[in-house]
C-alpha cells in the first residue's frame, strides 16, 4: 500500500510516523510505505526529506495525484478544501483516508459521500481514539449485554488550548475555513464514532452552543474575528431495544485543565463502563450486586492489531494512530475480520446531519428531530 500525503502539518507528520513504525505490527497482511508528500510550505516538505521512502516532494496536489506510484492518499487540510481535494483524489482513481469532518458542511459531505460511492474507491474517515484498549473494552462490555437495560450514554472530546485568550487565531476559529459547525467539525467525529458504531443513531437533538472568545490576536499586531462555536453540548435521544435513552455528546475547546481528553460512559441497570484518556490505563466497570461497586481495572497494551509491544506496557496517541491506519489497510485488503474499523462515509454523513440539526436547534432554541 503506497501512500501519498496532501497536507504535511501536524497530522501528516503523525501519519509519516505511523508508516515508519509499520514493522511493529505482528504478522500483518499489508505492507505500507509513504512515497509522496504535498504541502505548500517549504519547511514542511523539508521535514519529510528525513523519511527515506519518500521520493516525490511537491507543492502541487495534482502532481501527487498523477503519480502511478501512489495507491492511497491521506488528506489533512482545512475543512473548506475537503470537497475539492477529496473529489480530486477519487477522480484520480486513488483510495482515500479523509480527515474529519468530511467536508465543511452537510451539503459538502453529501457531495463527497455520493462521489465516493460512485467511484468505487475505498474511502474512510479519520478517527483514532476508539482503537485504544479502554475504548475497545467499553464497546465489548456494551455488546456483551451484561449492562442490562441501557439508561444513559455520555461521549465526548475536550481540550483546553483555547483557554488562553492570547492564542493567535487560526483557520479552525473562522467559519469561512472551518465551517459554521465550529467545534463540532473539529472534534465531533471523536464523540460520535463509538456511539454510531454501536448503532446509536440520534432521534432528536437539543443543542447548547457557545462562542466564548469572539476575537483573537491575528499574529500581525491586531485582532481577528473568531466566529465559530467554541463549545458544544448535544443532548440527544437514541433508541435501544425499543426504549428511548438519553445520550449526551460533548465537544469543547475550552474545557479547563483538559489537555486532549476523549471519554465514553455507558450506564445500565445491571452494570456500567467508563473510560477516559485522562487516565489511559484505567477502565472503570460497575456491577450491581447487594453492594453497588465501581471497580478499577488496569489495562495493558491490548490493541485490535497485535504488535511487538509487550502487554504490560502503556499506550499513547501514536499507538492508536498506527492502529487506525492498520484498520484502514486491513479492511482495504479484505482482512479486517471482526475487528473495529475506521469511520465510514455513512457515519461521517450521519455526523453532519446531526451537526446541522444542532445548529438549527440552537438557533431556534428547540428540539430538532433527525430523519
Secondary structure, DSSP 8 states (H G I E B T S, - for coil): -EEEEE--SHHHHHHHHHHHTGGGBTT-S---EEEEEE-S-HHHHHHHTTSTT--EEES-HHHHHH-TT--EEEE---GGGHHHHHHHHHHTT-EEEE-TTSSSSHHHHHHHHHHHHHHT--EEE---GGGSHHHHHHHHHHHHTTT-SEEEEEEEEE--GGG-TTS---GGGSHHHH-TTTHHHHHHHHHHHHHHHTT--EEEEEEEEE----EEE-SSSSEEE--S-SEEEEEEEEEETTEEEEEEEEEES--TT-SSEEEEEEEESSEEEEEEGGGTTEEEEEE-SSS-EEEEEE--S--SS-BSS-TTS---HHHHHHHHHHHHHHHHTT--TTS---EEHHHHHHHHHHHHHHHHHHHHTS-EE--
